[in-house]
């Protein structure tokens, strides 16, 4: 007989949590008389505990979701840079920049090398290829919109010259 975690101790806790409304007061109305706005809310900590989340370092998409990491990638697109230069450029504390660089390094978006006592980072564009490939699927939409915009601008120029 397989062992299972006992669910019985959780039932009263879950019933109590589900009995609270938006205002945080117990919901004493029966199901028949309860208004639609009296639907129970589940506290966010339950969601956080029981719902799986994608790790920040799972792939390039998650890694570049953070705006500061995109700024680092932009800076490294111009060439290699030591950590101190990135710190000055971004205006962040060195530990914050190092944490962002660690995430980018774990997904392979940046590569580090030691140069004396300093660590120098460079961009690894191959790791960003999945993002490029995904965005490329939407390229035709952009091109269509730019063509429409070009047509509108030509019409505006023609109307200005006729006046």
ZICOR-V115514 format. One record per backbone hydrogen bond with DSSP energy under -1.0 kcal/mol. NH is the residue of the N-H (numbers start at 0). CO is the residue of the C=O. Records with the same first field share a line. If there is no record, write none. Layout:
NH: CO ; CO
This chain:
9: 6
10: 6
13: 9
14: 10
15: 11
16: 12
17: 13
19: 16
20: 24
23: 20
26: 18
33: 29
37: 34
40: 19
45: 42
46: 42
47: 43
48: 44
49: 45
50: 46
57: 54
62: 58
63: 59
69: 65
70: 66
71: 67
72: 68
73: 69
74: 70
75: 71
76: 72
77: 74
78: 75
80: 120
82: 118
85: 81
86: 82
87: 83
88: 84
89: 85
90: 86
96: 92
97: 93
98: 94
99: 95
100: 96
101: 97
102: 98
103: 99
104: 100
105: 101
106: 102
108: 103
109: 103
110: 121
112: 119
114: 117
117: 114
119: 112
120: 80
121: 110
123: 108
126: 123
127: 124
128: 125
131: 127
132: 128
133: 129
134: 130
135: 131
137: 134
138: 135
141: 137
142: 138
143: 139
144: 140
145: 141
146: 142
147: 143
148: 144
149: 145
150: 146
151: 147
152: 148
153: 149
154: 150
155: 151
156: 152
157: 153
158: 154
159: 155
160: 156
161: 157
